[in-house]
């Protein structure tokens, strides 16, 4: 029976009923006797999938451009000639590169002996040099080559010669290893690197029998003779030398900062490799696929909500893979989401409650003892009693942190209002401001699903404000790049310099010194002249007015086009007037706006109402009707009416005794702009309860520590920056409790009912409340601040966190740590020369609090600005300098540092 299927065809027609005529943008052809109508340009291999016909393949991938590299998908093809006679092509064709044309007749291996023989021949050629090491290969058990060798290969081999071999493995990076003899040259990895990530990661090399995938390295490929081989670059060690294992052949390439180069997305090449040529160093030889239990989940490292798959065995997570979600991350994730999971079961993991004893001497002085293990009953009782006393002594602040599920964040907000009777709750464990809180209440909370990944991919223009997409939202970067490559998207970035990620987006840079973003946004909104130069300069030599740069006019016109989007990061909170100017910009241009925080739990916490003036669903605290809504749902008579304190104000109040205690969630002091002040405030607090996964400098100051479950051991949901709810279930069954259950037990100990015992209970209550349909809070209206005056020897501090840095979420993953960028200080040539600094010198960046010394990289960037990574090893800006972006810092050559090529002069009596 002949059937026809096409997009939009009715089920009756698909079953063989009367067929409507093909549309002008469709072509009708036949495959294995089935007549199909498909959109023009459809590949034959895709059309076959639509009707359930399986064609073997290795190089084909739906998200990569056709390559026809492996030739495994050969089919027999006949097409009409000029007279309409259907004539066969002289030889089988690769169905992964062949577009369906009108009247084409395709026969796959299911109906054609020619196609079947061709596929058998290709498989035989692929297996000639392929090693028979399936029992020890990481891909064994889930290998397309194994499967297709059985289904589309010969039963016996005719090859009797010696197989080709290569030294192995090559360390492509500290994380990715390459076994070249297993490679079938499908080029999936090289195409992913070039098309999707835009990284010069690995490529096809040599010709003929020696053709291979790898990095270009003369020592590895054997091009250099023994005496002329170049010395290994300083700092470029093989992964074995760094990790303590037997070193593979060769060393990874270096990036400009002197570290072995690796893409932030390199792990995707391991997953899409159809054989065992590319493997992950952390997972290599650790398990077999059929020993693993797989659980779908969601990435916890950023706000993109990427779908992942957790593979575990006997209660231990062995690897994480990308899940398939076309609406969000497609089939890609960052290396951080893939490899950084060891932190959830680190050696400092808290497994039982801890209580600190207090002793009162004869004079009434209280002495705090050491933390000691305690039972849950004792810890909850001590916590309830201590929080009640602290509430009576001035009140209790609540600092949940921004890494929680929406259920946990909701429980913290409810606990603050119902049990502690306060609106002193704020999840923003980072640089923040009152203006930002007003912006979130006005433009983000309760808005539901807003701008989506698909919409930014197909937008005519996207403006990035205080957002470095590759470092702070990796999957968002990939979708932006896809839009640039395939849909003509124009990206604009408001930043001090064009980072490598911005360059790979072909983005137009609007040079903005830290603190001038608000003025830039007003210029875009109103067209008025700026008080700073078009290069974003600040300081005494900045011109008072300039002619409007062409890129400003281009961006204003682009944002006025339907579908244009502005993506704003959380770093704009450190710029007075930034969010106010941003709202004026989108109002004047009609562009859509999306807030992209860095942490996974930030958007969910906003929706859950863990802000001092915000209740769940975007309900403003000052609105009586909004408070009634929530009070009825919570079964209480009333809620506190006065908006509470922000994170910074809570810490200030603790330090001077205005608050009696604090309840802390996943808070790390280094995330805040002044970690020393944070720790002093917690140390001065009358009573501290900390709910945490691992021991930290905060738990060391707590009076009671209550261990909670990491994401892998609990069910929950993250709300992505899109506003999309991303639910997941627990991958590992343990006795560890999520935050909301611990808070529910703590409320019970206080004699109150929180109603947050189970995840289902919390979700039902959130759904019942829904979003606020009343008047939204007014938009913030804060004036921009004047840029600081830059004196000689000083500069304005700029910076953001790198994707891979010294954050605690990456602890324990030594292979991933080897691919992190080495921290450097970036200066313009003019700024560096004014401080007597040159490329490769070591600069000392200092404040009255401390200093950081880093090598200088001369960068085409804004003048009078120094850029530092905020949280990398050797560059903990908040901890060492005690300031945030936009502050003035001193810059000078580091004492005792010699420049490249200079010899250090001997001291008196020293040998030269």
N, C-alpha and C positions, 0 to 999 in steps of 0.2 A: 504494500500500500504506500502511496506517495503522500507525504505530509509536508506542511509548510509551517515554519515558526518564524516569528519576528517580534521585535519590541512593540508592544501594544496590541498584538494579535489576541483575539478572544480564545478562550479554552476550546470552544467548539471548532474554530478554525484550525487550532493547533492539533486537534484530534483527527483532522482529515476532512473537515466539512468544506463548504464552498469557500474559496479563497478570494479575498479582495485583491484588486490589482496592486502590484508593488508601487510604493511611492517613488517619487523622482529621486530621492536620496537613498534609495535601497537598490540592491542588486539581487537577482535571483540566480541561484546556482544549485548544483546537485552534489551531495557527498554521500557516498555509500548507498546510493539509491534514494536518498531522502532529499526532496527539493526544499530549499530554504530561501527565505528573503531576509537579508541582513543589511545593516547600514553600509553605505559605500565606504570603502577603506578598511573593512573588517578583515583581519587575518584569517586564513583558513583554519589554523589551529584553534582560534577563538570560536569560530563558527562550529567546529566539531564539538567543543566543550558544551555548547548550548543544547545539543541534542544527545549528549551523553556518549559521544564517541571518544575513546581514549587514544591519543597518539603519544608515543614515548618522546621524551625530550630531556635535554640537560641545560642548554643555554637559554631556553625561553623562560621569561619571567614577565608576568603581566604589567609590572611597574617599571620595566626596563625597555629601552628601545630594541627592536629586533636586531639580531646579529647573524643568525645562521651559522654559528661557529661550530657546533658539535655535529650537525648533519644527521642526528638521530631521528628527526621527525619527517624523514622523506616519505612522500606520497606520490602516487601516479596521477598525473594531471592531463586533461584534454581540454582544449579551448576552441571556440568557433573561429574559423578563418574568415576572410573577407566575404566569402560567398555563403557563410553560415554553416559550413561543414565542420563538425566537431572532430578535431584532429589531435592525437596525443602528442605531448611534448617529447622530445627525443630521449630524455632521461628523467628520473624522479626528481621532484622539487622539494625544497625545505618548506614545510607548511607554516613555519614560524615567521617567515619573511614574505610569504606569498599572499597578496590580497585577493579576495574573492572578486571575480568579474562576471558580468552577465553571461549566462550560458555555460559557464565552466563546469566540468564534470571531474570530481575528485574521488579517487579510490584510495582508501587507507589500507593498512596491512590486514584489516579484517576482510576485505573483498578483493584485494589485488595481490597476486603472487609476486609481482614485480616489486611493489612497495615492501612486502614482507621480506623478500630476499635482500633488498637494499638495506633495510634496517638491521637484518642479521649481519650483513657485511660491515656496516659501520660499528656495530657493537663488537665484532671480532677485532677490528682495528683498534678500538679503544682499549680492549683488554690485552692487547699484545704486550704492552709494557706496564700494565697496571699490576702492582704487587698483589700477591694473594695473602694479604695480612688482615683479612676481615675479622678474625677473632680478637685482634688487638687494636683495631682501628676504632676511634671514637664514633665514627659514623655507622659502624656495624649495627644492624637492627633497625635503622631508620634511613637507609641509604638508597636513593633512587637508582644508583648503578647496580646494586645488588638485585633490586626488584626487577629492573628492566633487563638485566642479564638473564634472569629466569624466564621472563615473559616474552622478550623479543630478541633473545640471543641463541646461539648454537649450543647444543647439549655438550659438545666436546670442543676442545681447542686444537687447532692444527699447528700452533706455534711451538717450535721445539728449540728455538735459539735462546740465548741469554738475554734476560730482560735488562732494559736500561735502568740505571740507578743514579741517584744524586746523593751527595752528603746531606744529612738532615738532622734536625729541622733547622730552617732559617728563622731567626727571630725578626719578623716583620716589625714588631714592636715588643715591648715587654709583655704584652697581653696576647698577641696573635702570633702563632707559629705556622710555618709552611712546610709541608712534605711534598716536594715537587713531583716525585714519581707517581703520586696518586692523582695528580691533576689531569683532567680530561680536556683542558683548554676551552672550557665553555665561556670564559671571560665574564661570568656573572660578577665576580668581585671587582674587576677593573671597570666594568660598566657602572656598577653601583658607585664606586669611588668618583668616577668622572661625572656621571649624570645626576646622581642624587645628592651626595655629600659635597661634591666639588673639591675633593682632596686629591692631591697627587700621591696616592697611597701605594699602589703597586700597578704594574703594567706588564704587557706581553713583551717578551724579549727573545732574541735569537730567532733562528729559522730552522726548518726541517726537523730532523730527529731530536735536535737539542732545544727546540722551542719550549719555552717555559714561562710561568708566571713568577714574578718576584720584583725585588727592588734592584735598581741598577747599581751594582757594586762589583768592580773589577775583580776584587779578591774572591768574592763568592762565585762569580761566573767563570773565573779562570782566564780572564783576558790579560792579566798582568803576570810578568815573570816574577820569580821569587825575589830577585834583588831590587826590582823597581816598584814593588807593592807599596802604596802609600801607608803611612802609619795611621792607626786608628785615631780618629779625632778625640781630643781630651773630653772625658766625661761620657763617651759613647761606649758603654759596656754592653756586652751581650746580656740577654735577660738572665742567663744562668749565673753570671757573675754578680748580678744585682740581687737575685733571689736565693742564692745558695744552692743551686742545682747544677747539674752538668750543663755546660754552655753549649748551645747549638752553634751551627756555622754562621759566622757573620755577625755584624752589629747593626742595629737599627739606624736609620737616617736621623740627622739632627735638624731641628727647626732653628730659627734665627736666634733663639735664646740658649742654644747649646744643649738641649735635651733631645734624646731620640724622638723622632717625629712619629706621631700616630694621630689618626683622625679620632674625633669624639664619637664617631659612628662606626668604627672599624669592626665591632662585634657583629654587625649585620652581615658582613661578608662570610663569617663562619656559619651563620644560620642558613644563608641562601646557597652556600657551596653544596653542589649535589653529590659530592664525594667527601672523603676525609682529608682533602688537601690542606684546608685551613682549619685549625683547631685553636681553642682557647687554652692558654697556659694553665689557668686555674682549674679547669675541668678535665684536662688531658689525663687519660688512663684512670679516671676515678670511678666510672660506673658504666653500665650498659643501659641502653634506652629501655629495655624491657624490665629492668629492675626499678625503674622510677615511677613514682606516682605524680601525675600532673594536675595542677589546679590553676584555673584562670584567675588573674588578679589585676591590680592596677599599680602602676609605678608610683612610688611615694616620694620621689626626689624633686619633682617640680610640679607646676600647676597645669601641665598639659593633659593629665589623666590618661596616659598611655596604657594600652592594653598589654599585659605581659602574661607569661605562663611560668609558673613556679614548678620546678621538678625537684622532688625530694625523695629520700630513701631512708627509712628507719628513723624518721624524725629529724633528719638533717637535710637542709637545702643544699643541693649540689650545683644547680645552675638555674638561670632564668633566661627565657627566650621571649622574643617579641610575639605578642598576640596579634591576630588579624582583625583590624577594625577600620574599614574604609572611611568612616566618618571622622576618625581622630588621627591615629598614627599610621594608618594603612598597615604596613608590615615592618615598620622601622621603629627602633628605639635608640636612645643614647647609650653609650658604653656605661654611663653611671647607672642607668636603670637596669642594665643587663648584668653588670658585674658587682656593683656595690650593694651587697646584701649581707656581708659577714658581720656588720655592725649590730645586727639584730640578735646575734648570739655571741657577742664578744666576751672575753674573759671577765670584764668588769660588769657583766650583766647582773642586775639586782634580782635575787630570787626569793627573798623573804623580807618582811617589814623590819625596819630599824627604828629604835626609839632612843632618844638622848635623855639620860637621867639628869635631874637638877637637884642640887643640894642647897639647903638654906642654913647658913651658920648662925651662931648665937646673936650676931648683930643684924641679922636679917638680910645679909648679902647673898645673892643667888650665884651659885657656881655651876656652869654647864659642864657636864661630863662628856664621855665619849659615846658615840652611837653604838648600840648593842642590838643583836638580833632579838626579835620579839614575836609573839603570836599575832595573828590578825586581830583577834578579839582585843588584846591589850593595845595594839597600835591604833585601832579605830577608836577605842575609848579615850586614849590619851589625846588623839587628834580632836575629837569632838569637844572634850573638856577645854583643851587649850584654845581652840578657835572661839568657843563661847566666851572665855575670859578675855581674849584679844578683842572680840567684838565689843565687849563692855568697856574695854580700855581705850577705845577710840575708833574701832572698826577694823575690818579685814579686807585687804585688797586681793584680787584674783588675777593671776597672770598665766593664762593657759598655754601660750606659745602658738606658733603658726603651723605646726606639723600634725595636727589632730584630724581625725575623721570628723565629719559633720555631726555624727551622733555624740562623740566625745565633747566637741565644742559646745553643742547644745546643752549637755549636762553641766558643763562649767558655768554657762550663763544662767541656767536655771538655779543651780546651787547658790550662786552669788546672790540672786534676788530673793529666793525662797528661804534658804537656810541662813545666809549671812545678812540679808536685808540691805543690800548695797548695790549700786551701779558702778562701783569701783572695779571694773573688769575690762581687760584689754589684752587681746591676743597678739598684738604687734610687738614682737620681740626683735626690734630692728629700729632703724631711723624712722621716725613717725612725727606727725604734727596734728594739731587740731583741724587745720585746713584739710588734711587728708581724710580725717574722720568725717567731716562735713561732706566732702566729695563722695566718699563711699556711701553715705546715707542717701545722698541726692541722686547719684548716677549709677550705683552698682547694686546695692542691697534690694532684694525682692524683685529684680528685673527678669529673673529666669534666664532661659537660653537666649543669648544675644548674638553677637558676631561669632560665626563659626569658622572652623578651619577651611571648609570649602569656600566660604565667602571671602576670606583673605586670599586664598589661592586664585580666585577669579576676579578679585577687585582690580579696578584700573590703577589704583595707587594706594600705597600703605606708608604712613609716616610712623617711624619709631621714635618715641620720646622717652628718654631715661630708660631705655630697654636695649640690652645687647642680646639679641635673640639667640645666637648660638650658645652663649655662655649661660643664660638665665632661663631659656625655654627652648631646649634643643629641637623638639619635634616641630615647634612653631617655625623655627629656622628652616627646616626641611620643606615645610609646606610653602613658605615664602619663596624659597629657591625654586620649587616646582612651578609656582606661579610665574616667576621671572623667566624660566626656561621654556615653558609651554604655553602660557596664556598672556604674555606681554605685560605682566605686572611691573609697575615702576615702584621701587622702594626708595624712600628718603629717610635719612637718619640724622637726628639732632644729637650730636655727640662731639667730644673734643677731637677725635681723630677717626679715620676709617680703619676699623679693626679688620682682621683677616676675614671674619664672618661678613662684615659689611661689604668688603670687596667682592666676596663670592656671590653676593646678591646683586652685584652691579649697581649698588645703591648710590644715590646722590647724597653727598655729605653736606650738611649745614653745620659749619664749625661753631660750636657753642662752648664757651668756658663754663665750668660749674657755677651756678647761680644766675646765669644769664638766660636760662631756658624760658622763663616767664616773658622776658622782653622779646625773645624770638617768636614765641607763640602769639604775642600781641601784634607783632609786625605782620605775621601771616594772616591774622584775623582782620586787621584794619588797614594794612598797607602803609602805615606811618613809618617814617624813617627811624632807624635805630640809633641809640646812643653809643653803640659799640660798633667796631668795624665789621665789615662783612666777613672777615676771617674769624670773628668771634673774640677778638682780642679784648683784654681788660687791662686796666692800669693806666698810668699817666700818658702813655703814648698812643692810646686808642683814639681814633678820630671822633669828633663830636657828631658828625653826620656823613653819610655816604650815599651814593646812588644805589638803588635797590638792586641786589644781585639777580642775575637771570634765574638762578635756581629757586629763588624765593617766588618769583612770578610763576615759574613752572609748577611749583608745588601748590600754590594757591589755586591755580587753574585745575590741577589734577584733583585736589580735594573737593572741588565743586562738582566733579563728575559723579553721577549716580553710582553707588556702591563703594566709594572711597572709604578708607578705614584709617583711624588713628589708634595705634597700640601704645599704651602708656605703661611704664614699669613703676614699681613701688619706690624707686630711687627719687622720683619727683617729689616725694614727701619732704625731702631735705631742701627744697627750693621754695622759699616764701613766694606766694603768688603763682606758683606753677600750675596747680590744679584750677585755680580761678581763671587764668589765661587760657588753659586748655579748653574749658567749657565755653569760653567766649569764641574760641576758634571753631569748635564743632558747630556752635550755633550759627556762626556767620557763613560757614561753608556747606553745612548740611552733611558733613562726613559722619560716619558711624564711629562710635567710641567703644573701646574695650580695654579693661584694666587687666594687666598680666603680671600678677605677683610671682615671686620666685619660689615660694614654698607651696607644697601640695595642699595644705589645710587652710590657707588664707581665705580663699573665696567662700569655702564652707563655713568658716568662722564668722565671716560677715553676715551670711545668711542666717546663722544660728544666733546672732545678736550678742557676740562677745566684744562689744564696743561700749564705751561708757554712756553713749547717748542713743543706743540702738537696741531694740528688742528683736526677737526672731521674726523673719519674714520682711525685714525692712521697716518695722514699726518704730517710729520715733518715741523716745522716752517721754518728752514733754507733752505728747498728745494724750489726753485723758482717755479718748476712745480706744487708742492703741493699747494703753495699759489695761483697760477693761477686757479687751479681747484676750490678752495673754493671761490675766488673772483668772478669768473664767476657765480657760483651758487648763490652767495649772491647779485649779481648785483652791485658790487663796483669796482673801478678802481684798487685798490691795498690794501694789508694788511700789517700791521707792520712786518718788517723783522727780528728784533732782538728778540731772546727768552726773555721772561719776568722774573719776580721775583717769587720765591716760596712763600708759605704762610708765613714762618718765615721771609724771606727777605722783604715781603710787610709790615709786622708788624714793622720790624726794621726801614724801610724807613719812615713809618708814625711817629714813635716815635721821629725821628730827623728832620722831616719836609721835607724830600726829595720827598715825595708824598703829594699831596694837599688834597686827600680825598680817600674814600673807599666805595664800594658797597658791602654789606654783605648779604648773604643768611642765611640758617639755621646754624649759627655758635654758638657754646657754648664754653665759655672760658675754662671750665674744661677739655675739650677734648684735649687741646693743652698742651705741656709739661710745659709751664710757664704761667698759667692763669693771674697772676699779671701783667706780661709784656704785655700780650694781651690787658688787660683793660687799662693799661697806654697808649699803642699805640693808641687805639681807642679814648681815651680821649684827646690825643694830636692832633688827625687828624683835619684838617681844616673843613672837611664836611663828615658826615657819613649818608648813607641811608641804612636802614635795612629792609629786607623783611622777615617777621617772622610770625609764627602761634600764638605763645604765648609770653608774656612779659618775658624778660630775662635781665641779666646784660649787654648784648650787646645793646638791645633796649633802656635801660636806658641811654646810652651814645650817642644815635643816634640823628641826627638833624631832620630826617624824618623817620617815621616808617610806612611801608605799609603792612597791613595784607594780608596774603595769605591763600589759602585753604589747609587743611590737606589732606592726601591721601583718606580718606573716602568721601570727597566732591569734588573730581576731577578725571578725567580720565587721564591715563598715562601709562607708562611702566617702569618697573625696568629691568635691565639686570643682570641676576644672575651671580655668579662666573663662571658658565659653559660657559657663553657667550650666554645664551638662553634669548630671549626677552620675558618678561612676562607682557602682556598687561592687563589692567583692566579698568572698567568703574566706574563712580561715583556712590556710593551707596546712598548718600543723595543729594537731589536737594537743593542747597542754592545759595545765591548771591556771595559767596566767590569766588575769582578768583585764579587760579593757578599762579605760579611764572612767567611762560612764557607769560601769558596774561598781567600781571602787567608790565613786562619789555617791552612788545610791546606798551602799553599805555605810558610808560615813554619815549620810543624812539619817539613816536608821539609828545609828549610834547617838545622834543628836535628838532623837525622838520625833523626827519629821519624815514625811514620805516624799521622795523625789520622783518616783515612778520611772526610773531609768535603769531597771535591772537588766532587761534584755534589749538587744538591738531592735527587735521587732516592736517593742514597746515604745522606744524612742522614735522610730520612724513613723509609727502610727500617729504619735502626738505631733510630730513635725508636719505630717500631711494634713492633720485636722486643722492646725493653725493656718497653713497656707501662707500666701503672700499678702502684704498690706495693700488694700485698695483705696486707702484714704489719701489725703494730701501728703506729698513727699516733702521732706525738709528742703529748705531753700538752698540754692547753690552757694558755695563759698565765694566771698568777694574780698580777697586779700591782695594788698598792693605788693608789687614786686620790690625786692630789696635792692639797694645799690650794690654793685659788685665791690669787693674789697679793694682798697688801694694797695697795689703791689710795689713794695720797696725793693731796692737792690738786695740780692741774696735771699729773696723769698719767692714763693710761688703759690698758686692756688692748687689745692689738692683735688685731684679727680681719681675715680677708681670704681671698680665693680668686682664682684666675686667671680672667679673663673669657675667653669663647670667642674673641673677636677682641682681641688685644692686641699686644705688641711681640715675640712669640715668633718665632724664626727660621723656623719652618714657614710663616709668612705673608709672608716677605720677597719683595719684587718684585711684589706684587699691589697696586698703588696704588689701584685702584677699590674693592677689598674693604676696604682700610685706611680709606677714607672713611666706612665704615659702623660702625666700631668705636665703642663708647661712650667718651665722654670720661671720664678718671679723675676721681673725686670722693672726698672724705672724708665718711663718714657718721657722724653723731653724734646721740644723742637730744637733745631740746630742753633737758633738764635738764643733761646733761653739757656741751653747748655753752655754755649760759648760765654755768655755773660757771667756764668758761675764757674768758668774755667774748667768745664767738663767736656769730654769728647767720647765718641763711641767706644764702649768697652771699659771706660773708667768706672769706678765705684763711687756712687753718690751717697751722701749721708743726708737723709730727710729727717728733720727733727722738729719737735715742739718742746715746751717746757716739761712735758711728761716723759719723753723718751725719744728714741731715734730708730731708724731702719736704714740699713745699708744694702744697696742692690746695684748690680751692674747697669750701666746706662745703655739704652737703645735709642738712637736718634730717630725720631718719627716726624713725619709731616703732620703737624698738629697745631692746635691753638698756642699762641705765645703766652708766656708767664704762667704756665700750668705744668704740673708734674703729675703723671699718672702712675698709680701703684695698684697691684692686685690687693683687694681688701682682706682676704683670708687665706693666703697661701703660706706655705712653709717659709719662714724667714721674712714674711711680710704680713704680720697680723696688725693691720693698721689701727683698729680700734683699741686693741690691747696695748700696743707699744706707744702710740701717739696720743690716744685719748681724744681724738677728734673725728669728725665725719667729713664727707665730701663737701667741698666749698670753703673749708677752713684754710687759713694761711699757714704755711709751713716754711721752715728754713731749708735751703738746699746748698750744699757745699761738697767739695771733694772729701771723700773719707780719709781720715788721718792714716798715714802709713801705706796707703794703696799706691802701687806703681802702675803706670800706664803700660799698655802693650808695647813691647819693644824697648822699654826703658829698663836699665839695670839699677838695682837698688845700691846706693852708695854705702860702702862699709863704714861702720862706726870707728872711732879711734881705736887703734890696736887691732882692728880686724884685718883679715887677709882679703886682698882684692881678687 
